[in-house]
């Protein structure tokens, strides 16, 4: 913020500097500083909104929009849940999420076995980069499973 801080001692806070350090008196630097800080604070929420919230809303509308609209028109809450369950992808999503969790847990277990785990820091396997070594291939598998 060095360009926002000028020496007030030389010219005073309300006089334009003669050395072309700015078009306005130094007292107006506070407004510029406030604008930069406000812009910095607003960039993060706007980026979060544009990058995450809008695409998530569009995906929910694309995959569940028809079932949500049909469930909204149901006469009772029980009918709405039945319509939402049968017309939407929720049932298949739960099954896929279950199997993804099982696969992730299995990959985590495999990554922590002695065969595919990370080599010890002082071991010969950690120092060698021989692609014919089966432990070397396991290191790539470990890196893949950990990513």
N, CA, C and O of each residue as an XYZ file, in Angstrom:
588
protein
N       0.827     -1.194      0.000
C       0.000      0.000      0.000
C       0.862      1.245      0.000
O       0.407      2.311      0.416
N       2.085      1.130     -0.454
C       2.979      2.276     -0.461
C       2.508      3.381     -1.374
O       2.748      4.555     -1.094
N       1.849      3.035     -2.450
C       1.373      4.066     -3.361
C       0.173      4.807     -2.789
O      -0.213      5.857     -3.303
N      -0.424      4.262     -1.721
C      -1.563      4.935     -1.101
C      -1.146      5.819      0.066
O      -1.956      6.593      0.576
N       0.093      5.712      0.488
C       0.557      6.486      1.631
C       1.542      7.533      1.127
O       2.637      7.199      0.675
N       1.156      8.771      1.205
C       2.046      9.861      0.783
C       2.404     10.709      1.994
O       1.720     10.688      3.018
N       3.459     11.430      1.855
C       3.956     12.248      2.950
C       3.093     13.498      3.087
O       3.036     14.329      2.181
N       2.429     13.618      4.217
C       1.578     14.774      4.454
C       2.390     15.952      4.998
O       1.942     17.097      4.948
N       3.548     15.671      5.503
C       4.355     16.713      6.120
C       4.785     17.759      5.100
O       4.873     18.950      5.398
N       5.052     17.276      3.884
C       5.614     18.164      2.874
C       4.596     19.187      2.372
O       4.886     20.382      2.305
N       3.414     18.713      2.023
C       2.428     19.617      1.418
C       1.209     19.848      2.282
O       0.486     20.822      2.074
N       0.963     18.981      3.243
C      -0.252     19.073      4.035
C      -1.309     18.153      3.431
O      -1.184     17.724      2.284
N      -2.331     17.857      4.194
C      -3.310     16.884      3.719
C      -4.231     17.411      2.612
O      -4.849     16.609      1.912
N      -4.338     18.709      2.435
C      -5.301     19.248      1.471
C      -4.672     19.960      0.284
O      -5.384     20.615     -0.477
N      -3.358     19.852      0.101
C      -2.704     20.516     -1.018
C      -2.162     19.479     -1.991
O      -1.649     18.438     -1.581
N      -2.278     19.769     -3.271
C      -1.759     18.881     -4.302
C      -0.233     18.979     -4.307
O       0.331     20.070     -4.239
N       0.424     17.817     -4.389
C       1.887     17.790     -4.359
C       2.450     18.321     -5.665
O       1.861     18.131     -6.729
N       3.596     18.988     -5.579
C       4.223     19.562     -6.774
C       5.121     18.564     -7.503
O       5.602     18.861     -8.596
N       5.354     17.397     -6.926
C       6.250     16.416     -7.554
C       5.493     15.389     -8.392
O       6.044     14.330     -8.691
N       4.277     15.661     -8.772
C       3.431     14.779     -9.585
C       3.215     13.409     -8.942
O       3.154     12.400     -9.645
N       3.102     13.366     -7.637
C       2.835     12.099     -6.968
C       1.349     11.766     -6.957
O       0.975     10.667     -6.547
N       0.514     12.661     -7.385
C      -0.913     12.383     -7.475
C      -1.663     13.594     -7.973
O      -1.203     14.725     -7.819
N      -2.835     13.355     -8.580
C      -3.653     14.458     -9.079
C      -4.447     15.133     -7.977
O      -4.802     16.306     -8.090
N      -4.727     14.397     -6.912
C      -5.562     14.913     -5.834
C      -4.733     15.069     -4.574
O      -3.646     14.500     -4.470
N      -5.230     15.827     -3.625
C      -4.528     15.958     -2.344
C      -4.465     14.618     -1.612
O      -5.292     13.745     -1.872
N      -3.521     14.437     -0.718
C      -3.361     13.165     -0.007
C      -4.582     12.742      0.806
O      -4.726     11.557      1.107
N      -5.457     13.663      1.167
C      -6.631     13.297      1.945
C      -7.564     12.383      1.142
O      -8.325     11.615      1.730
N      -7.514     12.455     -0.187
C      -8.362     11.607     -1.025
C      -7.820     10.180     -1.144
O      -8.497      9.304     -1.684
N      -6.626      9.947     -0.652
C      -6.072      8.589     -0.666
C      -6.905      7.645      0.204
O      -6.953      6.444     -0.061
N      -7.544      8.165      1.212
C      -8.372      7.330      2.081
C      -9.532      6.715      1.294
O      -9.886      5.558      1.523
N     -10.122      7.472      0.376
C     -11.218      6.928     -0.443
C     -10.715      5.829     -1.383
O     -11.393      4.825     -1.597
N      -9.531      6.032     -1.934
C      -8.940      5.013     -2.797
C      -8.616      3.756     -1.995
O      -8.872      2.640     -2.447
N      -8.060      3.941     -0.815
C      -7.759      2.800      0.046
C      -9.043      2.064      0.424
O      -9.083      0.834      0.396
N     -10.076      2.796      0.770
C     -11.363      2.185      1.112
C     -11.925      1.410     -0.090
O     -12.461      0.315      0.078
N     -11.808      1.964     -1.278
C     -12.294      1.280     -2.479
C     -11.534     -0.008     -2.758
O     -12.137     -1.014     -3.130
N     -10.219      0.014     -2.581
C      -9.411     -1.191     -2.805
C      -9.766     -2.263     -1.778
O      -9.901     -3.435     -2.130
N      -9.915     -1.879     -0.526
C     -10.267     -2.842      0.519
C     -11.660     -3.410      0.268
O     -11.863     -4.617      0.399
N     -12.617     -2.565     -0.089
C     -13.972     -3.037     -0.364
C     -13.999     -3.985     -1.558
O     -14.687     -5.005     -1.521
N     -13.256     -3.659     -2.616
C     -13.186     -4.535     -3.778
C     -12.574     -5.886     -3.406
O     -13.036     -6.928     -3.871
N     -11.534     -5.867     -2.570
C     -10.899     -7.119     -2.138
C     -11.852     -7.969     -1.317
O     -11.898     -9.190     -1.474
N     -12.608     -7.331     -0.447
C     -13.568     -8.082      0.366
C     -14.696     -8.662     -0.474
O     -15.192     -9.749     -0.177
N     -15.101     -7.961     -1.504
C     -16.231     -8.414     -2.317
C     -15.834     -9.475     -3.337
O     -16.699    -10.218     -3.800
N     -14.564     -9.572     -3.703
C     -14.146    -10.551     -4.711
C     -14.366    -11.979     -4.235
O     -14.805    -12.819     -5.020
N     -14.077    -12.278     -2.984
C     -14.220    -13.643     -2.498
C     -15.676    -14.111     -2.500
O     -15.937    -15.191     -3.029
N     -16.631    -13.379     -1.951
C     -18.019    -13.856     -2.011
C     -18.562    -13.941     -3.439
O     -19.316    -14.861     -3.757
N     -18.193    -13.003     -4.291
C     -18.679    -13.040     -5.673
C     -18.103    -14.255     -6.389
O     -18.817    -14.940     -7.122
N     -16.824    -14.523     -6.184
C     -16.199    -15.694     -6.800
C     -16.848    -16.973     -6.285
O     -17.137    -17.877     -7.068
N     -17.078    -17.058     -4.983
C     -17.738    -18.226     -4.405
C     -19.130    -18.412     -5.017
O     -19.519    -19.530     -5.355
N     -19.858    -17.339     -5.152
C     -21.209    -17.408     -5.704
C     -21.188    -17.870     -7.158
O     -21.968    -18.741     -7.543
N     -20.304    -17.295     -7.964
C     -20.274    -17.613     -9.398
C     -19.700    -19.001     -9.655
O     -20.165    -19.704    -10.552
N     -18.700    -19.404     -8.882
C     -18.028    -20.667     -9.157
C     -18.768    -21.857     -8.540
O     -18.754    -22.944     -9.119
N     -19.410    -21.682     -7.388
C     -20.028    -22.813     -6.706
C     -21.554    -22.768     -6.677
O     -22.198    -23.748     -7.053
N     -22.138    -21.675     -6.247
C     -23.574    -21.637     -5.996
C     -24.384    -21.719     -7.293
O     -25.322    -22.511     -7.381
N     -24.041    -20.927     -8.279
C     -24.814    -20.942     -9.534
C     -24.712    -22.294    -10.234
O     -25.750    -22.824    -10.630
N     -23.516    -22.896    -10.416
C     -23.488    -24.225    -11.043
C     -24.214    -25.297    -10.235
O     -24.853    -26.174    -10.816
N     -24.127    -25.243     -8.906
C     -24.843    -26.218     -8.090
C     -26.348    -26.084     -8.284
O     -27.049    -27.089     -8.405
N     -26.847    -24.862     -8.315
C     -28.269    -24.637     -8.531
C     -28.702    -25.138     -9.897
O     -29.768    -25.738    -10.026
N     -27.897    -24.902    -10.906
C     -28.238    -25.376    -12.251
C     -28.216    -26.899    -12.334
O     -29.055    -27.491    -13.012
N     -27.274    -27.535    -11.657
C     -27.234    -29.006    -11.660
C     -28.449    -29.593    -10.947
O     -29.040    -30.561    -11.426
N     -28.824    -29.021     -9.816
C     -30.012    -29.501     -9.110
C     -31.245    -29.314     -9.989
O     -32.091    -30.205    -10.058
N     -31.358    -28.184    -10.652
C     -32.494    -27.945    -11.540
C     -32.489    -28.921    -12.712
O     -33.544    -29.417    -13.106
N     -31.317    -29.200    -13.270
C     -31.221    -30.101    -14.425
C     -31.605    -31.524    -14.048
O     -32.336    -32.180    -14.789
N     -31.121    -32.017    -12.896
C     -31.363    -33.398    -12.524
C     -32.662    -33.610    -11.752
O     -33.280    -34.667    -11.876
N     -33.088    -32.629    -10.959
C     -34.252    -32.831    -10.095
C     -35.377    -31.849    -10.345
O     -36.385    -31.888     -9.639
N     -35.243    -30.979    -11.317
C     -36.246    -29.940    -11.529
C     -37.623    -30.487    -11.819
O     -38.605    -30.018    -11.244
N     -37.721    -31.485    -12.710
C     -39.022    -32.034    -13.074
C     -39.683    -32.704    -11.867
O     -40.874    -32.512    -11.624
N     -38.918    -33.484    -11.118
C     -39.517    -34.159     -9.961
C     -39.890    -33.158     -8.866
O     -40.879    -33.365     -8.163
N     -39.131    -32.093     -8.709
C     -39.489    -31.084     -7.698
C     -40.766    -30.347     -8.095
O     -41.619    -30.075     -7.249
N     -40.895    -30.025     -9.388
C     -42.128    -29.354     -9.830
C     -43.336    -30.273     -9.700
O     -44.415    -29.821     -9.315
N     -43.172    -31.554    -10.013
C     -44.280    -32.500     -9.878
C     -44.635    -32.705     -8.417
O     -45.814    -32.785     -8.073
N     -43.636    -32.792     -7.553
C     -43.897    -32.975     -6.124
C     -44.562    -31.742     -5.522
O     -45.342    -31.857     -4.576
N     -44.264    -30.582     -6.054
C     -44.879    -29.350     -5.556
C     -46.385    -29.357     -5.810
O     -47.150    -28.795     -5.026
N     -46.812    -29.990     -6.904
C     -48.232    -30.008     -7.263
C     -48.994    -31.163     -6.633
O     -50.192    -31.306     -6.878
N     -48.335    -31.990     -5.829
C     -49.014    -33.129     -5.199
C     -49.976    -32.633     -4.129
O     -49.721    -31.612     -3.490
N     -51.091    -33.357     -3.927
C     -52.086    -32.890     -2.950
C     -51.628    -33.014     -1.494
O     -52.010    -32.186     -0.667
N     -50.824    -34.022     -1.161
C     -50.375    -34.183      0.229
C     -48.856    -34.311      0.260
O     -48.210    -34.517     -0.767
N     -48.309    -34.185      1.456
C     -46.860    -34.326      1.615
C     -46.397    -35.747      1.320
O     -45.330    -35.947      0.740
N     -47.205    -36.742      1.721
C     -46.825    -38.126      1.465
C     -46.758    -38.392     -0.037
O     -45.824    -39.036     -0.514
N     -47.760    -37.893     -0.788
C     -47.736    -38.055     -2.250
C     -46.553    -37.323     -2.869
O     -45.961    -37.803     -3.835
N     -46.210    -36.181     -2.325
C     -45.088    -35.411     -2.859
C     -43.786    -36.197     -2.726
O     -42.984    -36.226     -3.659
N     -43.569    -36.835     -1.572
C     -42.341    -37.612     -1.394
C     -42.308    -38.826     -2.304
O     -41.248    -39.196     -2.808
N     -43.458    -39.449     -2.520
C     -43.503    -40.603     -3.423
C     -43.184    -40.164     -4.855
O     -42.415    -40.821     -5.556
N     -43.774    -39.061     -5.274
C     -43.501    -38.555     -6.629
C     -42.040    -38.154     -6.761
O     -41.390    -38.459     -7.761
N     -41.535    -37.479     -5.757
C     -40.142    -37.037     -5.802
C     -39.186    -38.226     -5.841
O     -38.155    -38.185     -6.512
N     -39.543    -39.289     -5.110
C     -38.687    -40.470     -5.082
C     -38.698    -41.203     -6.420
O     -37.648    -41.651     -6.881
N     -39.848    -41.331     -7.041
C     -39.939    -42.128     -8.266
C     -39.585    -41.350     -9.525
O     -39.076    -41.935    -10.481
N     -39.840    -40.059     -9.549
C     -39.539    -39.280    -10.750
C     -38.121    -38.734    -10.769
O     -37.603    -38.407    -11.836
N     -37.500    -38.631     -9.636
C     -36.157    -38.046     -9.564
C     -35.077    -39.110     -9.467
O     -35.378    -40.292     -9.302
N     -33.837    -38.701     -9.568
C     -32.708    -39.639     -9.529
C     -32.197    -39.934     -8.126
O     -31.116    -40.502     -7.967
N     -32.963    -39.554     -7.105
C     -32.470    -39.652     -5.742
C     -32.160    -41.089     -5.333
O     -31.150    -41.337     -4.675
N     -33.008    -42.033     -5.711
C     -32.810    -43.428     -5.324
C     -31.507    -43.976     -5.912
O     -30.724    -44.610     -5.205
N     -31.281    -43.732     -7.194
C     -30.041    -44.230     -7.808
C     -28.821    -43.484     -7.269
O     -27.734    -44.059     -7.195
N     -28.981    -42.223     -6.896
C     -27.854    -41.483     -6.330
C     -27.415    -42.078     -5.002
O     -26.217    -42.178     -4.736
N     -28.369    -42.475     -4.166
C     -28.009    -43.066     -2.879
C     -27.246    -44.370     -3.073
O     -26.287    -44.640     -2.348
N     -27.661    -45.181     -4.043
C     -26.944    -46.426     -4.312
C     -25.534    -46.134     -4.821
O     -24.580    -46.791     -4.404
N     -25.394    -45.167     -5.710
C     -24.070    -44.831     -6.236
C     -23.174    -44.246     -5.154
O     -21.984    -44.558     -5.104
N     -23.717    -43.418     -4.302
C     -22.925    -42.842     -3.212
C     -22.462    -43.938     -2.258
O     -21.333    -43.903     -1.770
N     -23.336    -44.916     -1.989
C     -22.951    -46.027     -1.124
C     -21.769    -46.779     -1.718
O     -20.794    -47.050     -1.017
N     -21.845    -47.117     -2.998
C     -20.757    -47.881     -3.621
C     -19.494    -47.042     -3.769
O     -18.391    -47.582     -3.697
N     -19.628    -45.749     -3.970
C     -18.443    -44.884     -4.008
C     -17.754    -44.827     -2.645
O     -16.526    -44.815     -2.567
N     -18.538    -44.791     -1.584
C     -17.953    -44.808     -0.240
C     -17.259    -46.135      0.037
O     -16.186    -46.155      0.640
N     -17.863    -47.255     -0.399
C     -17.227    -48.565     -0.216
C     -15.916    -48.613     -0.992
O     -14.907    -49.075     -0.459
N     -15.907    -48.146     -2.242
C     -14.684    -48.140     -3.050
C     -13.622    -47.234     -2.435
O     -12.448    -47.601     -2.403
N     -14.011    -46.063     -1.949
C     -13.056    -45.143     -1.338
C     -12.437    -45.747     -0.086
O     -11.233    -45.623      0.139
N     -13.254    -46.395      0.722
C     -12.719    -47.047      1.923
C     -11.765    -48.180      1.542
O     -10.715    -48.340      2.165
N     -12.123    -48.968      0.521
C     -11.233    -50.033      0.052
C      -9.926    -49.485     -0.486
O      -8.868    -50.059     -0.230
N      -9.977    -48.382     -1.229
C      -8.760    -47.759     -1.743
C      -7.916    -47.219     -0.598
O      -6.688    -47.294     -0.644
N      -8.554    -46.683      0.416
C      -7.825    -46.194      1.578
C      -7.131    -47.347      2.299
O      -5.974    -47.229      2.701
N      -7.852    -48.474      2.463
C      -7.242    -49.644      3.095
C      -6.072    -50.162      2.269
O      -5.019    -50.484      2.820
N      -6.245    -50.243      0.964
C      -5.172    -50.711      0.090
C      -3.963    -49.781      0.154
O      -2.824    -50.245      0.117
N      -4.196    -48.493      0.249
C      -3.103    -47.535      0.338
C      -2.328    -47.619      1.633
O      -1.196    -47.141      1.703
N      -2.916    -48.219      2.668
C      -2.233    -48.334      3.956
C      -1.668    -49.727      4.202
O      -1.185    -50.003      5.300
N      -1.716    -50.605      3.217
C      -1.088    -51.912      3.367
C       0.418    -51.759      3.207
O       0.876    -50.804      2.580
N       1.196    -52.684      3.764
C       2.654    -52.571      3.620
C       3.113    -52.645      2.166
O       4.136    -52.061      1.809
N       2.368    -53.357      1.329
C       2.764    -53.485     -0.078
C       2.629    -52.158     -0.823
O       3.507    -51.796     -1.606
N       1.562    -51.451     -0.590
C       1.286    -50.244     -1.378
C       1.413    -48.962     -0.579
O       1.110    -47.884     -1.090
N       1.853    -49.060      0.660
C       1.998    -47.862      1.474
C       3.214    -47.063      1.067
O       3.967    -47.493      0.194
N       3.422    -45.930      1.667
C       4.592    -45.115      1.322
C       5.862    -45.794      1.823
O       5.849    -46.399      2.895
N       6.955    -45.708      1.074
C       8.202    -46.318      1.541
C       8.757    -45.547      2.732
O       8.531    -44.346      2.885
N       9.487    -46.269      3.565
C      10.106    -45.615      4.724
C      11.194    -44.670      4.229
O      11.839    -44.966      3.223
N      11.418    -43.545      4.900
C      12.358    -42.544      4.400
C      13.780    -43.045      4.172
O      14.420    -42.598      3.220
N      14.297    -43.933      4.982
C      15.678    -44.361      4.825
C      15.835    -45.666      4.067
O      16.955    -46.157      3.922
N      14.736    -46.245      3.576
C      14.801    -47.564      2.951
C      15.417    -47.497      1.564
O      15.511    -46.435      0.949
N      15.844    -48.691      1.080
C      16.431    -48.784     -0.247
C      15.392    -48.460     -1.320
O      15.723    -47.875     -2.352
N      14.143    -48.840     -1.077
C      13.082    -48.597     -2.057
C      12.834    -47.111     -2.234
O      12.511    -46.667     -3.336
N      12.979    -46.333     -1.167
C      12.760    -44.898     -1.278
C      13.849    -44.249     -2.115
O      13.613    -43.220     -2.748
N      15.058    -44.849     -2.126
C      16.163    -44.248     -2.855
C      16.220    -44.687     -4.309
O      16.705    -43.943     -5.161
N      15.729    -45.886     -4.604
C      15.830    -46.396     -5.966
C      14.679    -45.916     -6.833
O      13.563    -45.718     -6.352
N      14.959    -45.733     -8.105
C      13.912    -45.335     -9.048
C      13.908    -46.330    -10.204
O      13.803    -45.952    -11.371
N      14.024    -47.598     -9.858
C      14.071    -48.661    -10.851
C      12.645    -49.038    -11.241
O      11.917    -49.560    -10.397
N      12.211    -48.800    -12.478
C      10.830    -49.112    -12.852
C      10.523    -50.599    -12.889
O       9.355    -50.982    -12.951
N      11.564    -51.460    -12.852
C      11.296    -52.904    -12.841
C      11.013    -53.410    -11.440
O      10.569    -54.545    -11.269
N      11.262    -52.592    -10.447
C      11.000    -52.979     -9.073
C       9.491    -52.948     -8.827
O       8.864    -51.911     -9.042
N       8.878    -54.076     -8.373
C       7.421    -54.059     -8.154
C       7.000    -53.052     -7.096
O       5.892    -52.520     -7.149
N       7.880    -52.789     -6.136
C       7.547    -51.800     -5.102
C       7.440    -50.406     -5.723
O       6.668    -49.575     -5.246
N       8.212    -50.145     -6.787
C       8.145    -48.852     -7.468
C       6.766    -48.646     -8.087
O       6.220    -47.545     -8.015
N       6.196    -49.679     -8.688
C       4.845    -49.579     -9.253
C       3.815    -49.367     -8.143
O       2.831    -48.649     -8.322
N       4.056    -50.002     -6.997
C       3.158    -49.799     -5.864
C       3.217    -48.357     -5.379
O       2.221    -47.824     -4.888
N       4.387    -47.718     -5.515
C       4.476    -46.311     -5.110
C       3.577    -45.454     -5.986
O       2.930    -44.530     -5.493
N       3.529    -45.754     -7.290
C       2.627    -45.006     -8.159
C       1.175    -45.270     -7.792
O       0.354    -44.354     -7.819
N       0.849    -46.513     -7.449
C      -0.497    -46.840     -7.019
C      -0.834    -46.092     -5.734
O      -1.939    -45.572     -5.572
N       0.149    -46.046     -4.811
C      -0.073    -45.313     -3.569
C      -0.351    -43.841     -3.840
O      -1.271    -43.265     -3.259
N       0.445    -43.226     -4.727
C       0.238    -41.822     -5.046
C      -1.136    -41.610     -5.706
O      -1.809    -40.612     -5.450
N      -1.530    -42.546     -6.542
C      -2.845    -42.445     -7.181
C      -3.962    -42.566     -6.166
O      -4.934    -41.811     -6.215
N      -3.834    -43.514     -5.241
C      -4.882    -43.722     -4.254
C      -4.949    -42.576     -3.254
O      -6.012    -42.310     -2.692
N      -3.845    -41.903     -3.027
C      -3.835    -40.813     -2.067
C      -4.282    -39.489     -2.669
O      -4.553    -38.538     -1.936
N      -4.365    -39.414     -3.999
C      -4.751    -38.150     -4.616
C      -6.239    -37.975     -4.687
O      -6.718    -36.955     -5.183
